[in-house]
């Protein structure tokens, strides 16, 4: 009988693919158009009613609890609700950025067709108006377990679950050598991706004066299961190394013989000595860790904030341009060989304080801004010609405005209506 660690390694091996597809998840808040106050799951026109309207129009229920719809799918795409009622659109894996754009707009438009005139979906890294204590937890058993446990492990865990929204990109790997290279580069670039796509200007209804709010929130959630698995910047951090990370993690609970059993602080390693974990349980323990770059049978990059359309499409554009281009991947892999875990942690800490700092790279000091400028240009060069316009447009805007957060803070201080218009309509042409 295979050990749990061997099963995990085999699970990652079975994820190997020759394809270069992108799995994209866009998270949103469902809010009132005039006030930006969040809707609650059970209130009139809330998420529960929205889900039922979509099911009646042909969407298929994928998951529900006590007749409460939480996940549904149609034509390979999906929507689901996060713990604070965030609406996640998950797209079927696609290769071309323009196809991702088309599919996203199709799903989003369908959801919007069921909204009232005074409702709207918005995309920011943190809720701009409604406070955490005013957001009820959705009726999902898994969320209740996580909420109770994580609240004891970090001062901002509650904020993470109910108040944040992100843009998550999943990519394929061909074999373990390709996995090692991509996983290392993705972790190396994670702080810079969070910097480029910082879109969290407001915290608990007040301007957040520092930078990268979601970075801080994850730092204050449960550091043992978040941020950077220990040893990522060892040169051979492969399948077995990531399996070790999972084995040392705590899954909180497991479904065993149709019953949900809690395990508190017991690790996967400890539990597996008494229980032979099946495929469903292996998937569960793999999903109960939240590092910046997570592994299932793909590599999931999780550091970009939710960001208004069309700039949200710059996230998969940048990821594709770097990690699916042989030349740019090799370039940033070689650069990353100069870094250790502690170096990335230091960059992560600096980004929370300032956009303007230098760091040591290949025996010389370079500015964060210089590195980011080059990173985006390299990503653009790694895209097909027809895909470049979105990232080029975002880069041009970024040169003047520094970040979505910085731009929106200025609007918020000046006039809430301007802030609201930019958040709702995107494009930032106010």
Secondary structure, 3 states (H helix, E strand, C coil): CCCHHHHHHHHHHCCCCCCCCEEEEEEEEEEECCCCCECCCCCCCCHHHHHHHHHHCCCEEEEEECCEEEEEEECCEEEEECCCCCEEEECCCECCHHHHHHHHHHHHHHHHCCCCCCEEEECCCECCCCCHHHCCCCCCHHHHHHHHHHCCCCCCHHHHHHHECEEEEEECCCCHHHHHHHHHHHHHHHHHHHHHCCCCCEECCEECCCCCHHHHHHHCCCCCCEECCCCCCCCCCCHHHHHHHHHCCCCCEEEECCEEEECCCCCHHHHHCCCCCCHHHHHHHHHCCEECEEECCCEEEEEEECCCCCCCHHHHHHHHHHHCCHHHHHHHHHHHCCCCHHHHHHHHHHHHHCCCCEEEECCEEEEHHHHHHHHHHHHHHCCCHHHHHHHHHHHHHHHHHCCHHHHHHHHHHHCHHHHHHHHHHCCCCC
